[in-house]
C-alpha cells in the first residue's frame, strides 16, 4: 500500500485574521471553510491548506462533537512549498516584492530548478519551487 497524494497540509498560525488575509489576498487562495478562533481552510490546486490556531486544536473534541478530530498542533515555524513553473516562480517573486514581502532566498538547486523562500505573517517558511527540484 502507498498513498497516491497528499490531500491536505497544515500550518499553525498565531493570528488567524492576518493568515486569512495573507493566504487569500496575497497568495490568491480560495477560502473554503472558517471557524473563528480555530481555523481557516483554503483550496490549493487539488489539495487543501489547513491553517490552525494551535492552542485551539490541542484540546480533545467534546464527547458529542459532530467531527471527532483528535487533538493536534505544533510550536514553532513550519514549512510549506507551493509548486510553480520557472515563469511562475519569477512572477511570484515580482508579486511578493510588490507587496513588500521579503524574499529570504532565491536560488537554483544543483539538480535543477529554482526556489524562492519567504514568510507568512506567523513566521512560517514558505517556498515556491519548480517540481523538478524533486525530479517531478
Short mmCIF file of the C-alpha atoms (twelve columns), coordinates in Angstrom:
data_MODEL
# 
_entry.id   MODEL 
# 
loop_
_atom_site.group_PDB 
_atom_site.id 
_atom_site.type_symbol 
_atom_site.label_atom_id 
_atom_site.label_alt_id 
_atom_site.label_comp_id 
_atom_site.label_asym_id 
_atom_site.label_seq_id 
_atom_site.Cartn_x 
_atom_site.Cartn_y 
_atom_site.Cartn_z 
_atom_site.pdbx_PDB_model_num 
ATOM 1   C CA . UNK A 1   0.000   0.000  0.000   1 
ATOM 2   C CA . UNK A 2   1.113   3.538  -0.773  1 
ATOM 3   C CA . UNK A 3   -0.843  6.812  -0.611  1 
ATOM 4   C CA . UNK A 4   -1.413  8.364  -4.038  1 
ATOM 5   C CA . UNK A 5   -1.078  12.007 -2.980  1 
ATOM 6   C CA . UNK A 6   -1.136  14.447 -0.092  1 
ATOM 7   C CA . UNK A 7   -4.699  15.718 0.285   1 
ATOM 8   C CA . UNK A 8   -4.162  18.363 2.926   1 
ATOM 9   C CA . UNK A 9   -1.289  20.166 4.608   1 
ATOM 10  C CA . UNK A 10  -1.465  22.097 7.870   1 
ATOM 11  C CA . UNK A 11  0.310   25.128 9.219   1 
ATOM 12  C CA . UNK A 12  -0.197  26.626 12.649  1 
ATOM 13  C CA . UNK A 13  -0.613  30.393 12.940  1 
ATOM 14  C CA . UNK A 14  -0.857  32.843 15.806  1 
ATOM 15  C CA . UNK A 15  -3.228  35.311 14.093  1 
ATOM 16  C CA . UNK A 16  -5.993  33.730 12.021  1 
ATOM 17  C CA . UNK A 17  -7.208  37.065 10.619  1 
ATOM 18  C CA . UNK A 18  -3.735  38.003 9.384   1 
ATOM 19  C CA . UNK A 19  -3.267  34.493 7.966   1 
ATOM 20  C CA . UNK A 20  -6.631  34.618 6.205   1 
ATOM 21  C CA . UNK A 21  -5.758  37.979 4.622   1 
ATOM 22  C CA . UNK A 22  -2.293  36.780 3.570   1 
ATOM 23  C CA . UNK A 23  -3.324  33.459 2.036   1 
ATOM 24  C CA . UNK A 24  -6.464  34.920 0.446   1 
ATOM 25  C CA . UNK A 25  -5.254  38.322 -0.748  1 
ATOM 26  C CA . UNK A 26  -1.509  37.812 -1.302  1 
ATOM 27  C CA . UNK A 27  -1.451  34.143 -2.280  1 
ATOM 28  C CA . UNK A 28  -4.827  34.237 -4.061  1 
ATOM 29  C CA . UNK A 29  -6.198  31.054 -2.489  1 
ATOM 30  C CA . UNK A 30  -9.937  30.397 -2.240  1 
ATOM 31  C CA . UNK A 31  -11.222 30.146 1.332   1 
ATOM 32  C CA . UNK A 32  -13.468 27.103 1.725   1 
ATOM 33  C CA . UNK A 33  -14.098 26.958 5.489   1 
ATOM 34  C CA . UNK A 34  -13.638 29.025 8.613   1 
ATOM 35  C CA . UNK A 35  -14.335 28.705 12.318  1 
ATOM 36  C CA . UNK A 36  -13.360 31.971 14.032  1 
ATOM 37  C CA . UNK A 37  -10.638 31.471 16.623  1 
ATOM 38  C CA . UNK A 38  -9.946  27.898 15.487  1 
ATOM 39  C CA . UNK A 39  -9.160  27.515 11.784  1 
ATOM 40  C CA . UNK A 40  -9.403  28.769 8.214   1 
ATOM 41  C CA . UNK A 41  -9.057  26.403 5.228   1 
ATOM 42  C CA . UNK A 42  -8.111  27.174 1.612   1 
ATOM 43  C CA . UNK A 43  -8.223  25.228 -1.633  1 
ATOM 44  C CA . UNK A 44  -4.865  24.999 -3.413  1 
ATOM 45  C CA . UNK A 45  -4.911  23.057 -6.675  1 
ATOM 46  C CA . UNK A 46  -6.023  19.502 -5.925  1 
ATOM 47  C CA . UNK A 47  -5.285  19.883 -2.216  1 
ATOM 48  C CA . UNK A 48  -6.330  21.874 0.815   1 
ATOM 49  C CA . UNK A 49  -4.239  24.124 3.047   1 
ATOM 50  C CA . UNK A 50  -5.378  23.999 6.671   1 
ATOM 51  C CA . UNK A 51  -4.414  26.929 8.918   1 
ATOM 52  C CA . UNK A 52  -4.990  26.288 12.607  1 
ATOM 53  C CA . UNK A 53  -4.749  28.216 15.829  1 
ATOM 54  C CA . UNK A 54  -2.554  25.645 17.576  1 
ATOM 55  C CA . UNK A 55  -3.918  26.440 21.038  1 
ATOM 56  C CA . UNK A 56  -7.469  25.682 19.877  1 
ATOM 57  C CA . UNK A 57  -6.569  22.342 18.251  1 
ATOM 58  C CA . UNK A 58  -4.620  20.925 21.191  1 
ATOM 59  C CA . UNK A 59  -7.817  20.192 23.118  1 
ATOM 60  C CA . UNK A 60  -9.771  16.979 22.513  1 
ATOM 61  C CA . UNK A 61  -13.214 17.326 20.936  1 
ATOM 62  C CA . UNK A 62  -16.309 17.322 23.098  1 
ATOM 63  C CA . UNK A 63  -17.855 13.863 23.588  1 
ATOM 64  C CA . UNK A 64  -20.799 14.872 21.385  1 
ATOM 65  C CA . UNK A 65  -18.687 16.579 18.655  1 
ATOM 66  C CA . UNK A 66  -20.035 16.268 15.131  1 
ATOM 67  C CA . UNK A 67  -16.474 15.746 13.840  1 
ATOM 68  C CA . UNK A 68  -14.333 13.946 16.440  1 
ATOM 69  C CA . UNK A 69  -10.940 15.064 15.066  1 
ATOM 70  C CA . UNK A 70  -8.171  14.135 17.524  1 
ATOM 71  C CA . UNK A 71  -6.097  16.934 19.078  1 
ATOM 72  C CA . UNK A 72  -3.028  18.147 17.187  1 
ATOM 73  C CA . UNK A 73  -0.737  21.141 16.969  1 
ATOM 74  C CA . UNK A 74  2.842   22.221 16.947  1 
ATOM 75  C CA . UNK A 75  5.056   25.012 18.188  1 
ATOM 76  C CA . UNK A 76  7.461   26.961 16.009  1 
ATOM 77  C CA . UNK A 77  7.772   27.838 12.389  1 
ATOM 78  C CA . UNK A 78  6.508   25.318 9.859   1 
ATOM 79  C CA . UNK A 79  7.339   24.960 6.185   1 
ATOM 80  C CA . UNK A 80  5.241   24.544 3.060   1 
ATOM 81  C CA . UNK A 81  6.279   24.567 -0.582  1 
ATOM 82  C CA . UNK A 82  3.973   25.621 -3.408  1 
ATOM 83  C CA . UNK A 83  4.591   24.313 -6.927  1 
ATOM 84  C CA . UNK A 84  5.308   26.633 -9.849  1 
ATOM 85  C CA . UNK A 85  6.861   26.644 -13.290 1 
ATOM 86  C CA . UNK A 86  10.069  28.630 -13.866 1 
ATOM 87  C CA . UNK A 87  7.998   31.520 -15.253 1 
ATOM 88  C CA . UNK A 88  5.582   31.340 -12.303 1 
ATOM 89  C CA . UNK A 89  8.431   31.420 -9.766  1 
ATOM 90  C CA . UNK A 90  9.706   34.618 -11.402 1 
ATOM 91  C CA . UNK A 91  6.202   36.106 -11.436 1 
ATOM 92  C CA . UNK A 92  5.656   35.179 -7.783  1 
ATOM 93  C CA . UNK A 93  8.925   36.860 -6.811  1 
ATOM 94  C CA . UNK A 94  7.845   40.098 -8.501  1 
ATOM 95  C CA . UNK A 95  4.342   39.843 -6.988  1 
ATOM 96  C CA . UNK A 96  5.638   39.279 -3.460  1 
ATOM 97  C CA . UNK A 97  8.200   42.066 -3.708  1 
ATOM 98  C CA . UNK A 98  5.459   44.419 -4.959  1 
ATOM 99  C CA . UNK A 99  3.557   43.554 -1.758  1 
ATOM 100 C CA . UNK A 100 6.690   44.352 0.307   1 
ATOM 101 C CA . UNK A 101 7.185   40.704 1.277   1 
ATOM 102 C CA . UNK A 102 10.883  39.948 1.672   1 
ATOM 103 C CA . UNK A 103 12.384  37.114 -0.351  1 
ATOM 104 C CA . UNK A 104 14.741  35.301 2.047   1 
ATOM 105 C CA . UNK A 105 16.373  33.092 -0.571  1 
ATOM 106 C CA . UNK A 106 16.270  32.704 -4.351  1 
ATOM 107 C CA . UNK A 107 18.454  30.037 -5.891  1 
ATOM 108 C CA . UNK A 108 18.861  27.230 -8.407  1 
ATOM 109 C CA . UNK A 109 19.143  23.735 -6.959  1 
ATOM 110 C CA . UNK A 110 22.184  21.629 -8.004  1 
ATOM 111 C CA . UNK A 111 19.839  19.065 -9.587  1 
ATOM 112 C CA . UNK A 112 17.966  21.822 -11.475 1 
ATOM 113 C CA . UNK A 113 15.001  24.006 -10.643 1 
ATOM 114 C CA . UNK A 114 14.547  27.282 -8.833  1 
ATOM 115 C CA . UNK A 115 13.116  28.060 -5.381  1 
ATOM 116 C CA . UNK A 116 12.166  31.258 -3.633  1 
ATOM 117 C CA . UNK A 117 11.570  31.442 0.120   1 
ATOM 118 C CA . UNK A 118 9.543   33.951 2.138   1 
ATOM 119 C CA . UNK A 119 7.489   34.107 5.375   1 
ATOM 120 C CA . UNK A 120 3.807   34.332 6.220   1 
ATOM 121 C CA . UNK A 121 2.633   36.700 9.000   1 
ATOM 122 C CA . UNK A 122 3.167   33.955 11.637  1 
ATOM 123 C CA . UNK A 123 6.742   33.315 10.520  1 
ATOM 124 C CA . UNK A 124 6.095   30.053 8.675   1 
ATOM 125 C CA . UNK A 125 8.668   29.440 5.942   1 
ATOM 126 C CA . UNK A 126 7.005   29.346 2.530   1 
ATOM 127 C CA . UNK A 127 8.611   28.291 -0.713  1 
ATOM 128 C CA . UNK A 128 7.585   28.335 -4.341  1 
ATOM 129 C CA . UNK A 129 9.622   25.889 -6.391  1 
ATOM 130 C CA . UNK A 130 9.740   24.083 -9.667  1 
ATOM 131 C CA . UNK A 131 8.711   20.436 -9.198  1 
ATOM 132 C CA . UNK A 132 11.886  19.322 -10.943 1 
ATOM 133 C CA . UNK A 133 13.824  20.034 -7.739  1 
ATOM 134 C CA . UNK A 134 12.390  16.636 -6.733  1 
ATOM 135 C CA . UNK A 135 12.611  15.067 -10.190 1 
ATOM 136 C CA . UNK A 136 8.869   15.534 -10.749 1 
# 
